Amino acid sequence: MTQADKQCLPLDGVEATPSLIHHQFEVCGGPLSVYEAGDSNKPTVVMLHGAMYDEARFTWDQLFPYLARDYHVHAIDTPRHGKSRPWNGHLGNDRLREILRAGIKHLRIKQFSFVGLSMGGALSIDYASHYPDDVTSMALFEPGGIGDKVNNQLMVWSYIKTPGLLRLLSWYYSRKDHEGMVKVLESLYVNGSKPTNPDRLASILYEEARGKYEQGEKDVDDWQIDAIGPFRLRWNLLDLIPLIQCPTLWLRGADSVLVKQHEMERAVRLAKQGNTDATLMLIQNAGHMLPLEQPTAANAAVKGFLERTTK
C-alpha cells in the first residue's frame, strides 16, 4: 500500500488520535471541553462544530485526526455540546464569542486558523471580524448566518415558539436503541454517501441527544433561536464579512438544502470587498455535513488551503 493510499483510509475518530489531550476547564461561568492533538511547534488550528446535536467528536471525526498529522489542532465543544455542559443562562452570539475568546486565551493560543461548520463557521466569521489579528485564515463549511431566510421560515418560527416542542426531539432520540440511532445517522447523509464508522458516530449522536435531554436543554441553540423571526432572519453576518482580513475557503456540499449556492457566492463576494483572498469550493455528493459525508475530499481541501495560508 502506498503512502497516498494510506492517506485515504478511514481514521479512528477524535479520541483515538495519537497524542490526544482532553482539556476541561471553567471559563466565563461554565465548563469548556477542548480536544488537542498534534505538534505544538506546527501552525495552530481551532475547530468549531455546528448546532443542535453536533459536537467536536462528531463533525470532526475524520478531519481532526487527519489535520493532527501536520498541525496543532484544537476542537472545541461549544457550550451545551459534548462535554461542555451544564451552562446556565442565555447563550447568544455575543456571549459565545466572549466564551470562545476566554477559552482560546486560557489555552494560550495566539494566532491560529479557524475551521468551522454551520454555527461554528458563523462563530468563526464573527470572531475574526472582532479580532482580526488573531486569525490567520478560515476554512468555512456552509457557515450559518449568511442568509436572509431559512427553509419553511414561518413553520420553523412557529416550532420554536410552541411551548414544550423544543425538548421533544431530544426526548425522542434519547429513547432510541443503537440500531435506531444508526438509522438517524444515515439519514444525515445524501446522494449515496455513507458513514465511515456508523457505530462510533451513532453512539456519539446518542450521547449528545441524551446529554441535552438530561440537562434540560433545548434541541435548538439560543444562537439559532435569536436569529429566527416569523418571515425572515432577525440578524445575519453579512455586514461583518467584509471586515474579514484573512484568506477564506468557503466549502459547500453540492446537494445541500440548508445553505444555498447564491448565499455562498454572495458571502465570497463580500469577503473579497475586504481585499482578501476568498474561494468557493463545491464538494460533490455531499450535503450540509460534508466533512463526514466526503471526508477524503474535505480533508484534502482543508489541508491544501492551510498549506497555502499558514507558515
C-alpha positions in Angstrom: 0.0 0.0 0.0 1.4 3.4 -1.0 1.5 6.4 1.3 -1.2 8.1 -0.8 -3.4 5.0 -0.3 -2.9 5.2 3.5 -3.9 8.9 3.5 -7.3 7.9 2.2 -8.1 5.2 4.7 -10.8 6.0 7.3 -9.4 7.3 10.6 -10.4 6.1 14.0 -12.0 9.3 15.3 -11.1 12.1 17.6 -10.5 10.1 20.7 -8.1 7.7 19.0 -5.9 10.5 17.7 -2.2 10.0 18.7 -1.0 12.4 21.5 -4.6 13.5 22.2 -5.1 15.7 25.2 -8.6 16.4 26.5 -8.9 19.7 28.4 -11.9 20.6 30.6 -11.8 23.9 32.5 -14.0 26.6 33.8 -14.4 29.8 31.8 -17.0 32.6 32.0 -19.1 30.7 34.5 -19.2 27.3 32.9 -17.2 24.3 31.6 -15.4 24.2 28.3 -14.2 21.0 26.7 -11.4 21.0 24.2 -9.6 18.2 22.3 -6.0 18.9 21.4 -3.5 17.0 19.3 -0.5 17.4 17.1 2.9 19.1 17.3 2.8 22.3 19.3 5.5 23.7 17.0 3.2 23.5 14.0 0.6 26.1 13.0 -2.4 26.1 15.2 -5.9 25.2 14.0 -9.1 25.8 16.1 -12.2 23.8 15.0 -15.8 24.7 15.8 -18.7 22.3 15.1 -22.3 23.0 14.3 -25.5 23.5 16.3 -28.2 21.1 17.7 -26.9 17.6 18.1 -23.3 18.3 17.0 -20.1 18.2 19.0 -16.4 18.1 18.3 -16.1 14.3 18.2 -18.9 14.1 15.7 -18.3 16.6 12.9 -14.5 16.4 13.1 -14.4 12.5 13.4 -12.2 12.4 10.3 -10.8 15.9 9.8 -9.4 16.3 13.3 -7.1 13.2 13.3 -6.1 14.0 9.7 -5.0 17.5 10.4 -3.3 16.5 13.6 -0.6 14.8 11.5 0.7 18.2 10.3 -0.9 20.9 12.6 -1.5 21.7 16.2 -5.3 21.2 16.3 -7.9 22.2 19.0 -11.5 21.1 18.6 -13.8 22.9 21.0 -17.2 21.6 22.3 -19.3 24.8 22.2 -21.2 25.3 25.4 -24.2 22.9 25.8 -22.5 20.5 23.4 -20.3 17.4 24.1 -18.6 17.7 27.4 -19.1 21.5 27.7 -22.1 21.3 30.0 -24.0 22.3 32.1 -24.4 26.0 31.3 -26.8 28.5 32.8 -28.4 31.5 31.1 -28.8 32.6 27.6 -26.1 31.7 25.1 -26.5 34.2 22.3 -23.9 35.2 19.8 -22.1 37.8 21.9 -21.8 35.5 24.9 -20.5 32.7 22.8 -17.8 35.0 21.4 -16.8 36.0 24.9 -16.6 32.4 26.0 -14.6 31.4 22.9 -12.2 34.3 23.4 -11.6 33.4 27.0 -11.2 29.7 26.2 -8.6 30.4 23.5 -6.7 32.7 25.9 -6.8 30.0 28.6 -5.2 27.6 26.1 -2.5 30.3 25.4 -3.3 30.3 21.7 -2.2 33.5 20.0 -2.5 33.2 16.2 -4.5 30.4 14.6 -6.6 29.3 11.7 -10.3 28.5 12.1 -12.1 25.5 10.7 -15.9 25.8 11.3 -19.1 24.1 10.2 -22.6 25.8 10.2 -22.9 27.6 13.5 -19.2 27.0 14.1 -18.5 28.7 10.7 -20.6 31.7 11.8 -18.9 32.0 15.1 -15.6 31.9 13.3 -16.6 34.8 11.0 -17.9 36.8 13.9 -14.7 36.2 15.9 -12.4 37.0 13.0 -14.3 40.3 12.4 -13.8 41.3 16.0 -10.2 40.0 16.5 -8.6 40.1 13.0 -5.1 40.0 14.4 -5.7 36.6 15.9 -7.0 34.7 12.9 -4.5 33.6 10.1 -7.1 32.0 7.8 -10.5 30.3 7.8 -12.0 27.2 6.2 -15.8 27.5 6.5 -18.1 24.6 5.8 -21.5 26.0 5.0 -21.4 28.7 7.7 -24.7 29.8 9.3 -25.7 33.5 9.4 -25.1 34.3 5.7 -28.7 34.1 4.5 -31.9 36.2 4.7 -34.3 33.3 5.4 -34.3 29.6 6.2 -36.4 26.9 4.6 -40.0 26.9 5.8 -39.3 30.1 7.8 -42.8 30.5 9.4 -43.1 26.8 10.3 -39.6 26.9 12.0 -40.5 30.1 13.9 -43.8 28.5 15.0 -42.0 25.4 16.1 -39.5 27.3 18.4 -42.3 29.4 19.8 -44.6 26.5 20.8 -44.1 25.6 24.5 -42.7 22.1 25.1 -41.6 21.3 21.5 -38.0 22.4 21.9 -37.3 19.3 24.1 -39.4 16.8 22.3 -36.8 15.7 19.7 -34.1 15.1 22.4 -36.6 13.0 24.4 -37.4 11.0 21.2 -33.7 10.4 20.3 -32.7 9.6 23.8 -35.1 6.6 23.8 -33.9 5.0 20.6 -31.8 1.9 20.6 -28.4 1.7 18.8 -29.9 0.5 15.6 -32.4 3.3 15.6 -29.6 5.9 16.1 -27.7 4.3 13.2 -30.7 5.0 11.0 -30.9 8.6 12.3 -27.2 9.0 11.5 -27.6 7.5 8.0 -30.5 10.0 7.3 -28.0 12.8 7.5 -26.0 11.5 4.5 -27.1 12.3 1.0 -26.6 11.0 -2.6 -25.1 7.6 -1.7 -22.6 8.9 0.9 -22.1 6.6 3.9 -20.7 7.0 7.4 -17.1 5.8 7.8 -17.9 4.2 11.2 -21.7 4.2 11.8 -21.4 2.5 15.2 -19.0 5.1 16.6 -20.8 8.1 15.1 -24.3 6.8 16.2 -23.0 6.4 19.7 -21.7 10.0 19.8 -25.0 11.2 18.4 -26.9 9.3 21.1 -24.7 10.7 23.8 -25.4 14.2 22.6 -29.2 13.7 22.5 -29.1 12.1 25.9 -27.0 14.9 27.3 -29.4 17.6 26.0 -32.4 15.8 27.4 -30.9 15.0 30.9 -29.6 18.6 31.3 -33.0 20.1 30.3 -31.5 21.9 27.3 -33.4 22.9 24.2 -33.0 21.0 21.0 -32.1 24.2 19.2 -29.3 26.5 20.3 -30.1 30.0 21.6 -27.8 31.3 18.8 -30.4 29.9 16.3 -33.5 31.0 18.2 -32.2 34.6 18.4 -31.9 34.7 14.6 -35.3 33.2 13.5 -38.2 35.6 13.0 -41.6 34.7 11.5 -40.8 35.8 8.0 -37.0 36.3 7.8 -33.9 36.1 9.9 -33.6 38.8 12.6 -29.9 39.2 12.0 -27.1 37.8 9.9 -23.3 38.3 9.4 -23.4 40.0 6.1 -22.2 43.3 7.5 -19.3 41.6 9.2 -17.9 39.5 6.3 -16.2 42.5 4.6 -14.3 43.1 7.8 -12.5 39.7 7.5 -8.8 40.4 7.0 -7.6 36.8 6.3 -7.8 34.3 3.4 -11.0 32.3 3.5 -12.1 29.0 1.9 -15.9 28.6 1.6 -17.0 24.9 1.2 -20.5 23.8 0.2 -22.0 20.4 -0.3 -23.3 20.3 -3.9 -26.5 18.5 -2.7 -27.1 20.7 0.4 -30.5 22.1 1.1 -29.6 24.2 4.1 -27.1 26.7 2.7 -27.9 27.9 -0.8 -25.4 28.3 -3.6 -26.3 32.0 -4.1 -25.8 32.6 -0.4 -22.3 31.2 -0.5 -21.5 33.2 -3.7 -22.7 36.4 -2.1 -20.6 35.7 1.0 -17.5 35.2 -1.1 -18.2 38.5 -3.0 -18.5 40.3 0.4 -15.3 38.7 1.7 -13.4 39.9 -1.4 -14.5 43.5 -0.6 -12.0 43.4 2.2 -9.2 42.8 -0.4 -8.6 39.3 0.9 -8.4 36.0 -0.9 -11.8 34.2 -0.8 -12.5 31.0 -2.7 -15.7 28.9 -3.0 -15.4 25.1 -3.4 -18.2 22.7 -4.1 -17.8 19.1 -2.8 -19.8 16.7 -4.9 -22.2 14.0 -3.4 -22.4 15.8 -0.1 -25.0 17.8 1.9 -24.6 20.0 4.9 -22.4 17.5 6.9 -19.8 17.4 4.1 -16.7 16.7 6.4 -18.4 13.5 7.4 -20.1 12.7 4.0 -17.0 13.1 1.8 -14.0 13.1 4.3 -11.3 12.4 1.7 -12.3 15.4 -0.4 -12.9 17.6 2.6 -9.7 16.6 4.3 -7.7 17.3 1.1 -9.4 20.7 0.5 -8.7 22.0 4.0 -5.2 20.7 4.2 -4.4 22.3 0.8 -5.8 25.6 1.9 -3.9 25.6 5.2 -0.7 24.8 3.4 -1.2 27.9 1.3 -2.2 30.2 4.2 -0.1 29.2 7.2 3.6 29.2 8.0 
